[in-house]
Amino acid sequence: MARIFITGSADGLGQLAAKLLIEQGHQVVLHARNAERARQALAQAPGAEKALVADLSSIEETKRLAADVNVLGHFDAIIHNAGDYKVSSDRTVDGLPMVFAVNSLAPYILTCLIHKPQRLIYISSDLHVQGDASLIGLTADSLRSHASPSYPDSKAHVLLLSNAVSRRWPSVYSNSVHPGWVPTKMGGDNAPDDLLKGAETQVWLATSTDAGALVSGRYFHHQKEKPFLPATGDVVLQEKFLALCEELSGVRFEIK
Ligand SMILES: NC(=O)c1ccc[n+]([C@@H]2O[C@H](COP(=O)([O-])OP(=O)(O)OC[C@H]3O[C@@H](n4cnc5c(N)ncnc54)[C@H](OP(=O)(O)O)[C@@H]3O)[C@@H](O)[C@H]2O)c1
């Protein structure tokens, strides 16, 4: 039995992954943006150990979430699933673009502050190939004033993070996933792909002892590796992304 923490598990793919893992006999800790959503998450996924609360658009709440996870002890795997897709003009309490804060910065903060698990899974998207991984024009100042990375940009950032973790922490399996275009709140009712298949890969990466799942620095769709945007494999860009997140959050990515 494995113990897994899943961000954004009150709904959609995160909730489905939680249910699948619980069905398989694993121990799952959920996460939701507020107490009401946490109550709903637990009601939807009976058998979950607990639901933690934090709005990932807030740097302070995200740091507190990491501390709350650490209080619970060791996790075998963490699925960084929570994601936002709102219009890029929305700003957070920290004055940052919403999509960047939730999709790009929060997984960085949680990765750095939560005790290292054996496996890290980051939910990206094939839309990342339309994103800008160059980080040109992205600085702490520009993000606090006018810069607004798009959803595809944020999903390229997720690949930069996942690949950086794989390189910096060779003892951890760090991989990212494209779930397909699936019918969730985010994907919409007309999404053409299979919802169940959209959750199965992260469940497999979190728990399987198949040789195919015990790899790192890869990008998966439906349990098959696929190429990622080459720029997200660029070490200089990965380090630039880590430095930007450190400057914004004050949290350092330690080689531990
Ligand atoms: N659906 C697709 O077609 C598709 C395709 C490619 C990639 N993805 C990725 O798959 C992941 C899961 O998305 P989904 O399709 O399952 O969408 P979803 O149903 O909208 O679920 C997203 C989850 O993230 C949570 N979340 C969003 N902002 C948050 C915040 N500020 N603080 C805390 N939690 C927050 C949501 O909470 P609430 O429920 O309270 O809003 C929800 O539980 C995302 O990373 C998404 O980018 C989805």
The ligand as an SDF file (V2000), in Angstrom:
LIG
                    3D

 48 52  0  0  0  0  0  0  0  0999 V2000
   -9.5640   18.6130  -18.4240 N   0  0  0  0  0  0  0  0  0  0  0  0
   -8.6940   18.6240  -19.4080 C   0  0  0  0  0  0  0  0  0  0  0  0
   -9.0610   18.4510  -20.5920 O   0  0  0  0  0  0  0  0  0  0  0  0
   -7.2240   18.8210  -19.1210 C   0  0  0  0  0  0  0  0  0  0  0  0
   -6.3260   18.7250  -20.1930 C   0  0  0  0  0  0  0  0  0  0  0  0
   -4.9620   18.8830  -19.9450 C   0  0  0  0  0  0  0  0  0  0  0  0
   -4.5280   19.1020  -18.6500 C   0  0  0  0  0  0  0  0  0  0  0  0
   -5.4100   19.2160  -17.6440 N   0  0  0  0  0  0  0  0  0  0  0  0
   -4.8890   19.4640  -16.2990 C   0  0  0  0  0  0  0  0  0  0  0  0
   -5.4060   18.5030  -15.4100 O   0  0  0  0  0  0  0  0  0  0  0  0
   -5.4140   19.0290  -14.0680 C   0  0  0  0  0  0  0  0  0  0  0  0
   -6.7610   18.7750  -13.4340 C   0  0  0  0  0  0  0  0  0  0  0  0
   -7.7270   19.5380  -14.1380 O   0  0  0  0  0  0  0  0  0  0  0  0
   -9.2410   19.0800  -14.3060 P   0  0  0  0  0  0  0  0  0  0  0  0
   -9.4810   18.9320  -15.7450 O   0  0  0  0  0  0  0  0  0  0  0  0
   -9.5390   17.9710  -13.3930 O   0  0  0  0  0  0  0  0  0  0  0  0
   -9.9710   20.4310  -13.8880 O   0  0  0  0  0  0  0  0  0  0  0  0
  -10.9550   20.7520  -12.6660 P   0  0  0  0  0  0  0  0  0  0  0  0
  -12.0520   19.7850  -12.6040 O   0  0  0  0  0  0  0  0  0  0  0  0
  -11.2670   22.2070  -12.8200 O   0  0  0  0  0  0  0  0  0  0  0  0
  -10.0380   20.5060  -11.4020 O   0  0  0  0  0  0  0  0  0  0  0  0
   -9.0220   21.3690  -11.0290 C   0  0  0  0  0  0  0  0  0  0  0  0
   -8.8030   21.2180   -9.5530 C   0  0  0  0  0  0  0  0  0  0  0  0
   -7.8520   22.2080   -9.1300 O   0  0  0  0  0  0  0  0  0  0  0  0
   -8.4270   22.9240   -8.0320 C   0  0  0  0  0  0  0  0  0  0  0  0
   -7.9260   24.2930   -7.9770 N   0  0  0  0  0  0  0  0  0  0  0  0
   -7.9570   25.2310   -8.9300 C   0  0  0  0  0  0  0  0  0  0  0  0
   -7.4800   26.4000   -8.4640 N   0  0  0  0  0  0  0  0  0  0  0  0
   -7.1560   26.1850   -7.1670 C   0  0  0  0  0  0  0  0  0  0  0  0
   -6.6460   27.0040   -6.1460 C   0  0  0  0  0  0  0  0  0  0  0  0
   -6.3770   28.3060   -6.3370 N   0  0  0  0  0  0  0  0  0  0  0  0
   -6.4440   26.4650   -4.9320 N   0  0  0  0  0  0  0  0  0  0  0  0
   -6.7160   25.1620   -4.6940 C   0  0  0  0  0  0  0  0  0  0  0  0
   -7.2160   24.3320   -5.6310 N   0  0  0  0  0  0  0  0  0  0  0  0
   -7.4450   24.8500   -6.8550 C   0  0  0  0  0  0  0  0  0  0  0  0
   -9.9180   22.9190   -8.3100 C   0  0  0  0  0  0  0  0  0  0  0  0
  -10.6500   23.2440   -7.1470 O   0  0  0  0  0  0  0  0  0  0  0  0
  -12.2340   23.5810   -7.2720 P   0  0  0  0  0  0  0  0  0  0  0  0
  -12.8670   22.2910   -7.6650 O   0  0  0  0  0  0  0  0  0  0  0  0
  -12.6220   24.0760   -5.9380 O   0  0  0  0  0  0  0  0  0  0  0  0
  -12.3500   24.6230   -8.3550 O   0  0  0  0  0  0  0  0  0  0  0  0
  -10.1020   21.4870   -8.7740 C   0  0  0  0  0  0  0  0  0  0  0  0
  -10.1800   20.5900   -7.6910 O   0  0  0  0  0  0  0  0  0  0  0  0
   -5.0530   20.5080  -14.2060 C   0  0  0  0  0  0  0  0  0  0  0  0
   -3.7010   20.7170  -13.8900 O   0  0  0  0  0  0  0  0  0  0  0  0
   -5.2950   20.7910  -15.6790 C   0  0  0  0  0  0  0  0  0  0  0  0
   -4.5260   21.8800  -16.1340 O   0  0  0  0  0  0  0  0  0  0  0  0
   -6.7550   19.0640  -17.8320 C   0  0  0  0  0  0  0  0  0  0  0  0
  1  2  1  0
  2  3  2  0
  2  4  1  0
  4  5  1  0
  4 48  2  0
  5  6  2  0
  6  7  1  0
  7  8  2  0
  8  9  1  0
  8 48  1  0
  9 10  1  0
  9 46  1  0
 10 11  1  0
 11 12  1  0
 11 44  1  0
 12 13  1  0
 13 14  1  0
 14 15  2  0
 14 16  1  0
 14 17  1  0
 17 18  1  0
 18 19  2  0
 18 20  1  0
 18 21  1  0
 21 22  1  0
 22 23  1  0
 23 24  1  0
 23 42  1  0
 24 25  1  0
 25 26  1  0
 25 36  1  0
 26 27  1  0
 26 35  1  0
 27 28  2  0
 28 29  1  0
 29 30  1  0
 29 35  2  0
 30 31  1  0
 30 32  2  0
 32 33  1  0
 33 34  2  0
 34 35  1  0
 36 37  1  0
 36 42  1  0
 37 38  1  0
 38 39  2  0
 38 40  1  0
 38 41  1  0
 42 43  1  0
 44 45  1  0
 44 46  1  0
 46 47  1  0
M  CHG  2   8   1  16  -1
M  END
$$$$
